[in-house]
Amino acid sequence: MAKISKKRKEALAKFDKNKVYPLPEAVQIVKDITYTKFDASFDIDVRLGVDPRKANQMVRGIVTLPHGTGKTVRVLALCTPDKEDEAKAAGADYVGLDEYVDKIKSGWTDVDVIITMPSVMPKIGALGKILGPRGLMPNPKAGTVTMEIGKAVNDVKAGKIDFKVDKYGIVHTAIGKVNFTADKLIDNSREVMSTIIKLKPAAAKGTYIRSIYLSSTMSPGIQVDVKSVTL
């Protein structure tokens, strides 16, 4: 059996793993039991009553967190010359087309989000084997294939995230940093949950929100009372 570290023992002693906590209390517990020396990510895991293997029960969405993610997002705008100034003005870290397509073909993927235009997608499609596994492939459903390049860059920089239910029926996403105030983390949690609820598939039967857990990087998960999140 793996040995439990002293700090993890201290963390486990601060909450009851069999208890379901109201959102404000759960947020504070996660903050209290996080001992990482770096600025840890604050995550939410939502188990849904859907079967992701069925196309009519897939849950995927976009949400702009009211207080952002706390993460500096590196954005690459792959666009035609007439859109370059717009992308730069919006704060894109890298702007261009053919030179970056060539860099990616050579293995460069040092970005967090790639935004492009519909007319450019044929060139991007050839990069699927490189970008796909890294979650960097632009997608119209995620708002990263658009003619409104500037708006898309602004949205991502402001804290827009996209999420998708995994094969186990769970939505997992980061919604901030542990050093955020509790109020900001509560607001971000409720914004994500509001979006997930609106995306309930008509084909989903029974209880839609099965469970909600909050955690930070390397911390235990704290179960949250669903009603306290979906007010």
C-alpha positions as CSV (number, residue, x, y, z in Angstrom):
1,M,0.0,0.0,0.0
2,A,1.3,3.4,-0.9
3,K,2.4,5.5,2.0
4,I,0.3,8.6,2.7
5,S,2.3,11.8,3.1
6,K,2.1,13.9,6.3
7,K,0.5,16.8,4.3
8,R,-2.1,14.5,2.7
9,K,-3.0,13.1,6.1
10,E,-3.5,16.7,7.3
11,A,-5.7,17.5,4.3
12,L,-7.8,14.3,4.8
13,A,-8.4,15.2,8.4
14,K,-10.0,18.6,7.5
15,F,-13.1,17.2,5.9
16,D,-15.4,14.2,5.9
17,K,-15.1,12.2,2.7
18,N,-18.6,10.8,3.2
19,K,-20.2,14.2,3.5
20,V,-21.7,16.4,0.8
21,Y,-20.9,20.0,1.3
22,P,-22.6,23.3,0.2
23,L,-20.7,25.0,-2.5
24,P,-19.2,27.9,-0.4
25,E,-18.0,25.4,2.2
26,A,-16.6,23.0,-0.4
27,V,-14.6,25.9,-2.0
28,Q,-13.1,26.9,1.3
29,I,-12.1,23.3,2.1
30,V,-10.3,22.9,-1.2
31,K,-8.4,26.1,-0.5
32,D,-7.6,24.9,3.0
33,I,-6.3,21.5,2.0
34,T,-4.1,22.6,-0.9
35,Y,-0.4,22.5,0.0
36,T,1.3,22.8,-3.3
37,K,4.2,25.3,-3.5
38,F,3.0,26.4,-7.0
39,D,-0.2,28.2,-7.9
40,A,-2.5,25.2,-8.1
41,S,-5.4,24.9,-10.6
42,F,-8.9,24.8,-9.2
43,D,-11.0,22.1,-10.9
44,I,-14.6,21.0,-11.2
45,D,-15.7,17.4,-12.1
46,V,-19.4,16.9,-13.0
47,R,-20.7,13.4,-13.5
48,L,-23.7,13.4,-15.9
49,G,-26.5,11.0,-16.6
50,V,-25.7,10.7,-20.3
51,D,-24.2,8.0,-22.6
52,P,-21.5,9.8,-24.5
53,R,-21.2,6.9,-27.0
54,K,-24.5,8.1,-28.4
55,A,-24.3,11.3,-30.6
56,N,-27.6,12.6,-29.3
57,Q,-26.3,12.5,-25.7
58,M,-22.9,14.3,-26.3
59,V,-22.5,17.3,-24.1
60,R,-20.0,20.0,-25.3
61,G,-20.1,23.7,-24.6
62,I,-18.3,27.0,-24.3
63,V,-18.4,29.3,-21.3
64,T,-16.7,32.5,-20.4
65,L,-15.8,32.5,-16.8
66,P,-16.7,35.8,-15.1
67,H,-13.3,35.9,-13.3
68,G,-11.2,34.2,-16.0
69,T,-9.1,31.1,-15.5
70,G,-6.1,32.8,-13.9
71,K,-3.9,31.3,-16.6
72,T,-1.9,33.2,-19.2
73,V,-3.2,31.7,-22.4
74,R,-0.9,31.7,-25.4
75,V,-2.9,32.2,-28.6
76,L,-1.8,31.5,-32.2
77,A,-4.0,33.2,-34.9
78,L,-3.6,31.4,-38.2
79,C,-5.1,33.9,-40.6
80,T,-4.8,35.7,-43.9
81,P,-2.8,39.0,-44.1
82,D,-6.0,41.1,-44.0
83,K,-6.9,39.7,-40.6
84,E,-3.4,40.0,-39.0
85,D,-3.8,43.5,-37.6
86,E,-7.1,42.6,-36.0
87,A,-5.6,39.5,-34.3
88,K,-2.6,41.5,-33.1
89,A,-4.8,44.3,-31.7
90,A,-6.8,41.7,-29.8
91,G,-3.7,40.4,-28.1
92,A,-2.8,37.2,-30.1
93,D,0.7,36.1,-29.1
94,Y,1.5,34.7,-32.5
95,V,0.0,35.8,-35.8
96,G,0.6,34.5,-39.3
97,L,-0.1,31.5,-41.6
98,D,2.3,29.6,-43.8
99,E,5.4,30.1,-41.5
100,Y,3.5,28.8,-38.5
101,V,2.0,25.9,-40.5
102,D,5.5,24.9,-41.4
103,K,6.7,25.3,-37.8
104,I,3.9,23.0,-36.6
105,K,4.8,20.5,-39.2
106,S,8.3,20.5,-37.7
107,G,6.8,19.8,-34.3
108,W,6.3,23.2,-32.7
109,T,3.1,23.4,-30.6
110,D,4.1,25.9,-27.9
111,V,0.7,27.5,-27.6
112,D,-2.6,26.9,-25.7
113,V,-5.2,27.8,-28.3
114,I,-5.2,28.1,-32.0
115,I,-7.7,30.3,-33.7
116,T,-8.2,30.3,-37.5
117,M,-10.7,31.1,-40.3
118,P,-12.9,28.8,-42.4
119,S,-11.0,29.5,-45.6
120,V,-7.7,28.5,-43.9
121,M,-9.0,25.2,-42.5
122,P,-7.8,23.1,-45.5
123,K,-4.2,24.0,-44.6
124,I,-4.9,23.3,-40.9
125,G,-6.5,19.9,-41.7
126,A,-3.2,18.5,-42.7
127,L,-1.9,19.2,-39.2
128,G,-4.6,17.1,-37.5
129,K,-2.2,14.3,-36.4
130,I,-0.1,16.8,-34.6
131,L,-2.7,19.2,-33.2
132,G,-5.5,16.6,-32.4
133,P,-3.7,14.6,-29.7
134,R,-2.7,17.9,-28.0
135,G,-6.2,19.3,-28.0
136,L,-5.2,22.2,-30.2
137,M,-7.2,21.5,-33.4
138,P,-9.5,24.5,-34.1
139,N,-13.2,23.7,-34.1
140,P,-16.2,25.8,-35.1
141,K,-18.2,24.4,-32.1
142,A,-15.5,25.8,-29.8
143,G,-15.5,29.2,-31.5
144,T,-12.0,28.8,-32.7
145,V,-12.8,28.7,-36.5
146,T,-14.4,32.0,-37.2
147,M,-14.2,35.1,-39.4
148,E,-14.4,37.2,-36.2
149,I,-10.7,36.6,-35.4
150,G,-10.4,39.6,-33.0
151,K,-13.4,38.7,-31.0
152,A,-12.3,35.1,-30.7
153,V,-8.9,36.1,-29.4
154,N,-10.5,38.5,-26.9
155,D,-12.8,35.9,-25.6
156,V,-10.1,33.3,-25.1
157,K,-7.9,35.9,-23.3
158,A,-10.8,36.9,-21.1
159,G,-11.4,33.4,-19.8
160,K,-13.4,31.5,-22.4
161,I,-13.1,27.8,-22.1
162,D,-14.6,24.9,-23.9
163,F,-15.5,21.5,-22.3
164,K,-16.7,18.1,-23.4
165,V,-18.0,15.1,-21.5
166,D,-15.5,12.2,-21.6
167,K,-16.3,8.6,-22.3
168,Y,-17.2,8.0,-18.7
169,G,-19.9,10.7,-18.7
170,I,-17.8,13.3,-16.7
171,V,-17.0,16.9,-17.5
172,H,-13.7,17.9,-16.1
173,T,-12.4,21.4,-16.4
174,A,-10.2,24.0,-14.6
175,I,-12.2,27.0,-13.4
176,G,-9.6,29.1,-11.8
177,K,-6.6,29.1,-9.4
178,V,-6.6,28.3,-5.7
179,N,-5.4,31.8,-5.0
180,F,-8.6,33.2,-6.3
181,T,-11.0,34.5,-3.6
182,A,-13.7,32.1,-2.6
183,D,-16.4,34.4,-4.1
184,K,-14.7,34.3,-7.5
185,L,-14.4,30.5,-7.5
186,I,-18.1,30.2,-6.5
187,D,-19.1,32.6,-9.3
188,N,-17.0,30.6,-11.8
189,S,-18.5,27.3,-10.6
190,R,-22.0,28.5,-11.0
191,E,-21.3,29.8,-14.4
192,V,-20.0,26.5,-15.6
193,M,-22.9,24.6,-14.0
194,S,-25.5,27.0,-15.6
195,T,-24.0,26.3,-19.0
196,I,-23.9,22.5,-18.5
197,I,-27.6,22.5,-17.3
198,K,-28.7,24.4,-20.4
199,L,-26.9,21.8,-22.6
200,K,-28.9,18.8,-21.2
201,P,-29.7,16.5,-24.2
202,A,-33.3,15.8,-24.8
203,A,-32.4,12.1,-25.1
204,A,-30.9,12.0,-21.6
205,K,-33.2,10.2,-19.2
206,G,-33.2,10.1,-15.4
207,T,-31.0,12.3,-13.2
208,Y,-28.9,14.6,-15.4
209,I,-26.4,16.0,-12.7
210,R,-25.3,12.9,-10.9
211,S,-22.5,14.4,-8.8
212,I,-20.2,17.4,-8.5
213,Y,-16.7,17.4,-7.0
214,L,-14.2,20.2,-6.5
215,S,-10.5,19.8,-6.2
216,S,-7.2,21.4,-6.8
217,T,-4.0,20.1,-8.3
218,M,-3.0,17.0,-6.2
219,S,-5.8,17.6,-3.6
220,P,-8.5,15.1,-2.6
221,G,-11.9,15.8,-4.2
222,I,-14.7,17.4,-2.2
223,Q,-18.3,16.4,-3.1
224,V,-20.7,19.3,-3.5
225,D,-24.4,19.5,-2.9
226,V,-25.9,19.9,-6.4
227,K,-28.6,22.2,-5.3
228,S,-26.1,24.7,-3.8
229,V,-24.3,25.0,-7.1
230,T,-27.4,25.3,-9.4
231,L,-29.2,28.1,-7.5
